[in-house]
């Protein structure tokens, strides 16, 4: 049930944008064990003046090709799963697109995973694949 917001430069091709989304989704399936049809992504295309970043942070350089991947997901994943997820997302994006691995920023926001979601009908659903 992750919700993913991908903020990226408008100038990137549709193929690149779709590849980024697919890389994130496949990584979530592999590392967070989400169902294949749990695919809720928003791709936010931004003009260059709308994306702010430092040229270097924590010894990692960044450029105008920077992308932000924000994932909201239920709590319960281990530190190892999170590390593996970040690595897999960055690796998949950098090998399937022109985006360099140093330009991929990932932020994970966690909530309790149950009453913080409605997937329609104005109701709180309790997906069977979530642990209570």
Rosetta blueprint (number, residue, H / E / L):
1 X L
2 X L
3 X E
4 X E
5 X E
6 X E
7 X E
8 X E
9 X E
10 X L
11 X L
12 X L
13 X L
14 X H
15 X H
16 X H
17 X H
18 X H
19 X H
20 X H
21 X H
22 X H
23 X H
24 X H
25 X H
26 X H
27 X H
28 X H
29 X H
30 X H
31 X H
32 X H
33 X L
34 X L
35 X L
36 X L
37 X L
38 X L
39 X L
40 X E
41 X E
42 X E
43 X E
44 X E
45 X E
46 X E
47 X L
48 X H
49 X H
50 X H
51 X L
52 X L
53 X L
54 X L
55 X L
56 X E
57 X E
58 X L
59 X L
60 X E
61 X E
62 X L
63 X L
64 X L
65 X L
66 X L
67 X E
68 X E
69 X E
70 X E
71 X E
72 X E
73 X E
74 X E
75 X L
76 X L
77 X L
78 X L
79 X H
80 X H
81 X H
82 X H
83 X H
84 X H
85 X H
86 X H
87 X H
88 X H
89 X H
90 X H
91 X H
92 X H
93 X H
94 X H
95 X H
96 X H
97 X L
98 X L
99 X L
100 X L
101 X H
102 X H
103 X H
104 X E
105 X E
106 X E
107 X E
108 X E
109 X E
110 X E
111 X E
112 X L
113 X L
114 X L
115 X L
116 X L
117 X L
118 X L
119 X L
120 X L
121 X L
122 X L
123 X L
124 X L
125 X L
126 X L
127 X L
128 X L
129 X L
130 X L
131 X L
132 X L
